[in-house]
């Protein structure tokens, strides 16, 4: 059944039909006209060109304001419950492109409170993972003079007054309808969406005037921001604008990379040996023998190895199309593709891990309020 899947901020299951999901959430597709408009600001990112970032809320309005001289603020984040993997990096890399193109400020929210409330973790666990995840974010090269990292439990004095005003506008009925809460839900989890809304409104609060905010993130986060957009007018804040991406696939062929399946997940701290082992086990959908593969060809549309190139590791469209054609014609085998992808990932991770070490020297500068980790 095409619609037999589930996408929430805390759970993604089944084979996702992204067109159905877009209609279900009520977002707008990024069409060719919007891509052509974005091209006026700089070279369009491959994630937009390939439909990885594929749907939005009010992006055209945001660009209208920007053209009139009203600069927006970027906002995205991470729920620190484990080590950073490539699926987390993908939207952050896109956010980095947006910051570079539009020269805007960036807010990065670490929702350590969320993961404490929704998972079997201590606050010490979530705080520790927040630091580790922040290093990966900083390593991507965000402008340290125009980027601030917010940790909810550390910056609560700043966040809480705004969160209270948001919470007062959200009824329990709305929370139940949007998130599926029931009598077994702890009351902290019901309140949490008010905290996630705060960075969307914080720039306006600090500036004393309406400031547009753009949130590029995974589409699984839309329920939080539907609620934030609904309450914004009643609080005299502009509605945050959304730019949503599809989920980064797992090596097992699933639609979303998941930390619960470590063998199908590439972490930023993985060794070259671990990467080789994981990619070697990746689902390809290839034929059972070399002879059959040469004769019938492969199917790049279902191949996790090809998807990794499509999403993150081959931004040259000509090379990507050549790879797909060779696969379909049986001119290249799954083992060859795995070796090539392993090399690409390890080259990327070697550079990233070096930058991650350097990030330890500057992460303090980028934290909101200057608290010490």
C-alpha positions in Angstrom: 0.0 0.0 0.0 1.5 3.3 -1.1 0.6 5.2 2.1 1.6 2.5 4.5 4.4 4.5 6.1 4.9 6.7 9.2 6.9 9.9 9.5 7.1 11.7 12.8 9.9 13.7 14.5 10.7 10.6 16.5 9.9 7.7 14.2 10.2 6.9 10.5 9.0 3.6 9.2 7.9 2.0 6.0 8.7 2.9 2.3 8.1 6.7 2.2 6.2 8.1 -0.7 7.4 11.7 -0.6 4.7 13.1 -2.8 2.1 11.6 -0.6 3.9 13.0 2.5 4.0 16.4 1.0 0.3 16.4 0.4 -0.3 14.9 3.9 1.6 17.7 5.5 0.3 20.4 3.1 3.7 21.7 1.9 4.5 23.2 -1.5 6.7 21.5 -4.1 9.9 23.3 -5.2 9.1 23.8 -8.9 11.3 24.9 -11.8 10.3 28.6 -11.5 11.6 28.6 -7.9 14.8 26.9 -8.8 15.4 29.5 -11.5 14.8 32.2 -9.0 17.3 30.6 -6.6 19.8 30.5 -9.4 19.9 34.3 -9.4 21.6 34.3 -6.0 24.3 31.7 -6.8 24.8 28.2 -8.3 21.9 26.0 -7.2 23.0 23.3 -4.8 22.8 19.7 -6.1 20.4 18.8 -3.3 17.9 21.3 -4.7 18.6 20.4 -8.3 18.1 16.7 -7.6 14.9 17.2 -5.6 16.5 16.1 -2.3 15.4 19.4 -0.8 12.0 19.2 -2.5 9.3 21.0 -0.7 8.8 24.3 1.3 6.6 26.6 3.2 6.7 30.3 2.1 10.2 30.3 0.6 9.0 32.6 -2.1 7.8 35.1 0.5 11.2 34.9 2.3 13.0 35.7 -1.0 10.7 38.6 -1.6 11.7 40.0 1.8 15.4 39.3 1.2 15.2 41.2 -2.1 13.7 44.1 -0.3 16.8 44.2 2.0 15.3 42.3 5.0 17.9 39.6 5.8 16.6 36.4 7.3 18.2 34.1 9.9 18.9 30.4 9.4 17.8 27.9 12.0 18.3 24.1 12.2 19.4 21.7 14.9 20.1 18.3 16.3 18.6 16.1 19.0 21.8 14.7 20.7 21.1 11.1 21.4 24.1 9.4 19.8 27.1 9.9 17.5 26.7 12.0 14.3 26.1 10.0 11.1 26.0 11.1 7.4 22.2 11.4 7.6 22.7 14.2 10.1 25.4 15.9 8.1 23.4 16.1 4.9 21.0 19.0 5.9 23.8 20.8 7.8 25.9 20.8 4.6 23.0 22.4 2.8 22.6 24.9 5.6 26.2 25.8 5.1 25.5 26.5 1.4 22.6 28.8 2.3 24.7 30.7 4.8 27.5 31.2 2.2 25.1 32.2 -0.6 22.9 34.7 1.4 25.5 35.8 4.0 23.1 35.3 6.9 23.3 34.4 10.6 22.8 30.8 11.8 21.2 29.4 14.9 21.8 25.7 15.7 19.7 24.3 18.5 20.8 21.2 20.5 17.7 19.7 22.0 19.3 17.8 24.8 16.0 18.2 26.8 14.1 16.4 24.0 16.3 13.4 24.0 16.1 13.2 27.8 12.3 13.2 27.6 11.8 10.8 24.7 14.7 8.3 25.2 16.2 6.3 28.1 19.1 8.7 28.5 20.4 10.8 31.4 20.9 14.6 31.1 24.6 13.8 31.4 24.3 11.5 28.3 22.5 14.1 26.2 24.9 16.9 27.3 27.9 14.8 26.3 26.4 13.9 23.0 25.5 17.6 22.4 29.2 18.5 22.6 30.2 15.6 20.3 27.5 16.5 17.7 28.5 20.2 17.9 32.0 19.3 16.9 30.7 17.8 13.7 28.5 20.8 13.0 31.3 23.3 13.5 33.7 21.1 11.4 31.6 21.8 8.3 32.9 25.4 8.3 30.1 27.6 9.4 31.1 31.3 9.9 32.0 31.5 13.6 31.2 35.2 13.7 27.7 34.6 12.4 26.8 31.2 14.0 25.5 30.4 17.4 24.9 27.0 19.0 22.0 26.8 21.5 21.9 24.1 24.1 18.4 24.0 25.6 19.3 23.1 29.2 22.2 25.6 29.3 20.4 28.4 27.6 17.0 27.9 29.3 17.0 31.4 30.9 16.9 32.9 27.4 14.6 30.3 25.9 12.0 29.8 28.6 10.1 33.1 28.5 9.5 32.7 24.7 8.6 29.0 25.2 6.1 29.9 27.8 4.3 32.3 25.5 4.3 29.7 22.8 3.0 27.0 25.2 0.1 29.2 26.3 -1.1 29.3 22.7 -1.0 25.5 22.2 -3.9 23.4 23.5 -3.6 19.8 24.7 -6.0 18.8 21.9 -3.6 20.3 19.3 -0.7 18.4 20.8 -2.6 15.1 20.8 -3.8 15.6 17.2 -0.4 16.6 15.8 1.9 14.3 17.7 -0.3 11.5 18.8 0.3 12.0 22.6 -1.9 10.0 24.9 -2.4 9.3 28.6 0.9 7.5 28.8 2.9 10.5 27.5 5.0 12.3 30.0 4.1 16.0 30.4 7.6 17.2 29.5 7.2 15.7 26.0 3.9 17.5 25.5 5.6 20.8 26.4 8.7 20.2 24.3 7.4 21.5 20.9 7.3 25.0 22.6 11.0 24.8 23.1 11.7 23.8 19.5 9.7 26.8 18.3 11.9 29.3 20.2 14.8 29.8 17.8 12.3 30.5 15.1 11.2 33.5 17.1 14.4 34.5 19.0 15.8 36.7 16.2 12.6 38.8 16.3 12.7 38.9 20.1 16.3 40.1 20.2 15.9 42.6 17.3 12.6 44.1 18.6 11.1 43.7 15.2 9.8 40.9 12.9 12.8 39.0 11.5 12.2 36.3 8.9 13.6 32.8 9.7 14.3 30.0 7.3 14.5 26.4 8.6 16.1 23.9 6.2 15.6 20.4 7.8 14.3 16.9 7.3 10.6 16.7 6.5 10.1 14.6 9.6 10.4 17.8 11.7 7.4 19.4 10.0 4.8 18.7 12.8 6.8 20.9 15.2 6.9 23.8 12.9 3.3 23.5 11.7 2.4 24.2 15.3 5.0 27.1 15.5 3.6 28.7 12.4 0.0 28.4 13.7 0.8 30.3 16.9 3.2 32.9 15.4 0.7 35.5 14.3 -0.9 35.5 17.8 2.5 36.3 19.3 3.3 39.0 16.7 6.1 36.9 15.2 6.5 36.1 11.4 5.8 32.5 10.5 9.0 30.6 10.1 9.6 29.5 6.5 10.5 25.9 5.8 12.7 24.1 3.3 12.4 20.3 3.7 14.6 17.4 2.5 14.1 13.7 2.1 15.7 11.3 4.5 19.3 10.2 3.8 19.1 6.4 3.0 20.6 3.6 5.0 23.1 1.1 3.6 20.6 -1.6 4.1 18.3 -0.2 1.4 16.0 1.6 3.9 14.6 5.1 3.3 16.4 6.5 6.3 19.8 6.0 7.9 19.2 5.0 11.5 21.5 4.8 14.5 19.6 1.7 15.6 21.2 -0.2 12.8 25.0 0.4 13.3 26.0 -1.8 10.4 23.9 0.2 7.9 25.1 3.6 9.3 28.3 5.6 8.6 29.3 7.7 11.6 31.6 10.7 11.3 34.1 8.9 13.7 34.2 5.6 11.7 37.6 4.2 10.8 38.5 3.4 7.2 38.3 -0.3 8.1 34.8 0.1 9.5 33.6 2.1 6.4 34.9 -0.6 4.1 33.1 -3.3 6.1 29.8 -1.4 6.2 29.8 -0.5 2.5 30.8 -4.0 1.6 27.6 -5.2 3.2 25.4 -2.6 1.5 22.2 -3.5 -0.4 22.6 -3.1 -4.1 19.8 -5.0 -5.7 22.3 -6.5 -8.1 22.2 -9.9 -9.8 23.3 -13.1 -8.1 26.2 -13.7 -10.5 28.8 -11.6 -12.5 27.5 -13.2 -15.7 23.9 -12.3 -15.0 24.9 -8.8 -14.0 26.9 -8.3 -17.2 23.9 -9.6 -19.2 21.0 -7.9 -17.5 22.6 -5.0 -15.8 21.9 -3.5 -12.4 19.2 -1.3 -10.9 20.6 2.0 -9.6 17.2 3.2 -8.4 17.2 0.7 -5.6 20.9 0.5 -4.9 22.1 2.0 -1.6 25.6 2.6 -3.0 24.2 4.6 -5.9 21.9 6.6 -3.6 24.9 7.6 -1.5 26.5 9.1 -4.6 23.2 10.7 -5.6 22.7 12.3 -2.2 26.2 13.3 -1.1 29.2 11.9 -2.8 28.9 12.8 -6.5 27.7 16.3 -7.2 28.7 16.1 -10.9 25.5 15.3 -12.8 27.3 14.0 -15.9 29.4 11.6 -13.8 26.4 10.4 -11.9 24.4 9.7 -15.1 27.4 7.9 -16.5 27.5 5.7 -13.4 23.8 4.9 -13.7 24.1 4.1 -17.4 27.1 1.8 -16.8 25.2 0.0 -14.1 22.1 -0.6 -16.2 24.2 -1.9 -19.1 26.2 -4.2 -16.8 29.4 -2.4 -17.6 30.2 -2.0 -13.9 29.7 -4.4 -11.1 28.4 -3.9 -7.5 31.8 -4.7 -6.0 33.5 -2.0 -8.1 30.9 0.6 -7.1 31.4 -0.4 -3.4 35.2 0.0 -3.7 34.8 3.5 -5.3 32.2 4.7 -2.7 34.4 3.4 0.2 37.2 5.5 -1.1 35.0 8.6 -1.5 33.6 8.2 2.0 37.0 7.7 3.6 38.6 10.7 1.8 35.6 12.8 3.1 35.9 11.4 6.7 39.6 11.9 6.9 39.2 15.6 6.1 36.2 15.9 8.3 37.8 14.2 11.3 40.8 16.6 11.1 38.4 19.6 11.0 36.5 18.0 13.9 39.7 18.2 16.0 40.2 21.8 15.0 36.6 22.5 16.0 37.4 21.9 19.7 39.3 25.2 19.6 36.4 27.3 18.3 33.2 25.6 19.4 33.3 27.7 22.6 33.2 30.9 20.5 30.0 29.7 18.7 28.0 28.7 21.8 25.2 31.0 22.8 25.9 32.9 26.0 29.5 31.7 26.1 28.9 28.8 28.5 31.7 26.3 29.0 31.1 22.7 27.8 
